[in-house]
Amino acid sequence: MSSQCSFQSQLPALLSHFLFGQLHPDNECNAKEIPLNMLPHFDGRIWVFNSSLSRFFSPSDLSGFKGMHWEHIQVSPR
């Protein structure tokens, strides 16, 4: 089994743990100790993009046009 297949099979559990942390930021419980059937469930679609453009304002770094910056992030899948 390749590492990509292994990751894909773990993705639902990883996503459930992530959602629990986002929904309950003040909970001191470790999400990994909670049974999987008690965690939030996501059954929607996940879209993966190999490229993204981000525009943001950085008031502490005014080197851009009045603090505006942009980044183009590209990923090359194997």
Secondary structure, DSSP 4 states (H G I P E B T S, - for coil): --HHHHHHHHHHHHHHHHHHHHH-TT--S-GGGS-GGGS----S-----SEEEEEEE-TT-TTSBTTEEEEEEE----
